[in-house]
Every structure is written in C-alpha cells, then in structure tokens.
C-alpha cells in the first residue's frame, strides 16, 4: 500500500511486497492476512494487521528514524492521526463511497450512503487542512502520518476533488514528501504514477 511501503523504505528495512490483485487476493496473501484486507505485515512468523499497528511495528524496527515522532506527545499525535485517517476518512468515508454494500444490504440505499460519504470525505479533508501547521503533520519531522495523508490525497484526486485549490497546506505536505526517495521508490514499486504532473 502506498502509505506503508514508503515507511518500510524510510526505515531502511528489506521486505517482500505481496500485492493484492484487482480481481481479489492472491492465495499467498490469504496466508498472511486471513481478514483479506491490506496492509498486513509478517515479521518472524508474527502477523500484524490494521494500518496503525503495521505502522507502529515498522517504526519499532527502526527507532532511530523516529517514524512515530520524536517526543511522547508526538507519539500520541501520530496515534491520534493514524486512527482518524484509518477509522474515519478511510474506513468510514472512502469505503462508504466506493463500497456502500459494506454498510447496507439494500442496493437502493447505496446512492444515499455514497452521497453522505462524499460529504464526510470533504469534511475530513477540511479538518486535516485546518489542523496542519507545518511541513509535516506531526512535529517538525517526517512520521508515518505523512505517507498516509499522501494516500488519502491521491484518493481525493481519484474522485476529482479540487485538492490543490481546496487544500493548499495538505498539497504542500504531499508535494514535500513526494520528493523523498522512499516515497518515489514505493510508488514505483507499486506501479503508481507521481502524485503531481511535472
């Protein structure tokens, strides 16, 4: 996933990427994560799932990189951001937009869920925009939150939100981290184009 792979690259860890295919999950991936969701991480036969936990595990393997922040308060803020992004923007809003069947068994309600989810997505991006104060989301250095925001930004682009004009602080953050070698390498490994056209 474009939010965890840059973290692995930043941490300087060697890893094997198992991609989820567009037509389902590879049998090999089912052995890593029986939930059939991404991301998942396998470390010495220990399987870790759920994005905030995967991010924390990677950070713990490279403590000198301070991927979960430099101070105790930074760490709390990273957890706060990661849970907001994973629980509200990702699982609640984008899943409601793209997979409304997860929220109701009545297909006639799908359009209502999608419409409300789009409102929630915009509210979330506005909240993120208001909360950003500097180059990075937490403190004065790169943390696991930054590539997670990059992924959400890409998703906003995918649904044709005016990301650059509506969210200039988020755009600046994404532009900054898009230059990082770890981000470039991760996007290339996943076959994803750069976030911005040159």
Secondary structure by P-SEA (a helix, b strand, c coil): ccccaaaaaaabbbbbbbbbccccccaaaaaaccccccbbbbccccccccaaaaaaaaaaaccccccccccaaaaaaaaaaaaaaaccccccccccccccccccccccaaaaaaaaaaaaaaaaaaaaaaaccccccccccccaaaaaaaaaaaaaaaaccccccccaaaaaaaaaaaacaaaaaaaaaacccccccc
